[in-house]
Amino acid sequence: MGRKIKVLLAKVGLDGHDRGIMMVAMALKDAGMEVVYTGLHQSPAQVAEAALQESVDIVGISSLADAHRTLAPNVVDEIKKRGLDIPVILGGFIQPEDIPELEAKGVSKVFGINTRLDTIVSYVKELSGQ
């Protein structure tokens, strides 16, 4: 058995809705992963710095406030500025037409609000090579 997958979850920007990300955190923990939750109202720089300090494998951000087209790519950029190669996944209320743009700007995968928790867990395992 290898090392546990370590996932950092964050709410970026002014979005104060954390019920969904808490459910994702519990599903990842139940699947045997280590989860670091930074809490609400994080800046992209704070998320990237936490990813560096915590040595995480994956960063997951949640957006329910329609700021994902700016904030998610900014998180990706801040992670790269620190010389890190950590995939970023995004979940929440994301318009389907925004997904290609987000993926082109470096977001690894986008999950909508109706995504099953086991689908997210499976993707995180796959993304981390387990």
Secondary structure, 3 states (H helix, E strand, C coil): CCCCCEEEEEEECCCCCCHHHHHHHHHHHHCCCEEEECCCCECHHHHHHHHHHHCCCEEEEEECCCCHHHHHHHHHHHHHHCCCCCCEEEEECCCHHHHHHHHHCCEEEEECCCCCHHHHHHHHHHHCCC
